[in-house]
Structure formats: C-alpha cells, structure tokens
Amino acid sequence: MLYHILADIVLAIHFLFILYVVLGALLVLKWHWTVFIHIPAAFWGALIMFMGWICPLTPLENRFRRLAGGEGYSDSFIEHYILPIVYPEALTRDLQIYFGIAVVVINVVLYGIVIVRRGRR
C-alpha cells in the first residue's frame, strides 16, 4: 500500500512538473524570481522531448509500482485521469519532437508577454 501511494505521489509530481514546464512562465508575471527556476526546468523538459529521453521520475514511479506488487495502473483518480496525459498511448518520436517544439513556442510567447509587461512598469 505504501509503495502504491508513493507511486501516485511521484506521478502527481511528474504531472505538476510538466505543467510547470509548459506554463511556469505565467508565475514569472507575479514572482519574478521564479524565472531562475523555470528556465532550467523548461530547458530540461524540452531537452527530454527533443532527445527522446525518459524523465528520471518515470523509472522511480515504475519501481514503486513493482514494489507494490506489480499491480500496474489501477483505478485511482490520479492513475485514471493523469496517466493518459503524462504517458499518452500513441506517443511516438515525432510526437515527442512536436511536444518539445510546443514547450519552446509556448514559453517564448509567455516570456514575450513577461518582457512587455515588465517594460511597461
């Protein structure tokens, strides 16, 4: 049971990290200092996509799932709703590259907004 909970926690952290990579620049509008955390995170997220690497959180989650008895992905809320987003079934190398491009484009646009707003102040 403990390992199952730990796996769910790792999955939730993974999902939140993905959201932060994609939309974290919005936090920079309110808390400017977060730029020093977000830019490396966004770079890492895009690099993982472009290079086809596996995020270190994925093997950690899988390890906890195996230690939980190899239950796999059951019907918990996190697994049912977040897993398909974090691990799409049809994930291909081309789709990974498109995700990487999307991360870069979204962040360039958001940081453009940040720069414009900071320039007005």
N, C-alpha and C positions, 0 to 999 in steps of 0.2 A: 504494500500500500504506500509506504514512504517513497519508494522509487517511482511509483506511478505519479505521485504528487510532484516529486522533483522533476520528472519529465515534463509534466504540464507547466511547471514554473519556467523551465528552460524554453519551452515552446512559446509561452507568453512573452518572455524577454526577447526572444528571436523576432516575434511579430512586432513588438514595440520598437526594436532596433530598426526594422525595415521601415516602419512609419517615420521614425526619426530621420533615417537616411533620405527618404523622399520628401518629407515636409518640415524637417527641422529648421530650415531657414526661416520659417514663419516665427519661430521662437526668437530669432535674432532681432526681429522687429521690436520685441518687448524687452528682451535681455540681451544686449549687445555682446556681452562676454561669451555667450554660448557659441559664437562663431568659431572660437578656438577648439570647441568640442565637435561641432557639427561638420566643419570642413574635412577633418580627418575621417570622421565616420562616413560621410558621403563619398569620399575618395575610396575608402575601403569597400563600401557597398558596390560602387561602380566597378572597381577592380575585380571583385569576386565575380561579377556578372561577365565582364569582358574576358576574363581569363578562364572562365568555366570552373572555378574552384568551388569547394564546398566550405561553407561557413563553419568555423570550429564549434559552433553551438549545435550543429546537426549531429555530429558523432557523439557529443555529450548527451543529447536527448536520446539518441538510439541506445546508448549504453544503459541509461536509466530504464528505458523500456525493456531491454533484455533482462536487467537485474530484477525487474518487476515480474518476471516470469514469462516474458515473451508474449504478453497479452496483445501487443500491437496497438492499433488505434481503436479504442472502444468509443462509446457514445457520449463521452463527457462534452460539455459545452465547448471547451477550448478545442478539443480534437475535432469536433463535428463542424464548427464554423471557421476556425482559424487555419487548421491544417491545409484545406484546399487552396487557401491564399498563399501560405508560406511554401507549400510543396505542390504546385499545380501538376496534375497528372500528365498533361501534354507538354511538359517543359522540354524544349529542345535547345540545342546550342544556339540556333538562330534566335529563338525567343529570349534566351539569356542575353544575347547581344542587344536586342531591342529593349529589354528591361534596363540594361546599362545605359543605353542612349537616353531612355526616358528619365533616368535618375539625373543624368548630366543636364538635359534640357530643362527639366523642372527646376533644378537648383540654379541654373543660370538665370532663368526668368525670375525666380524668387529673390535671388541676390541682386538682380537688377532693380527690383522693387525696393529692397532694403537700401540700396545706394541712393536711389531717387529720394526716398523718404528722409534719409539722413542728410542729404544735400539741402532739403527744404528747411531743416531745423537750424 
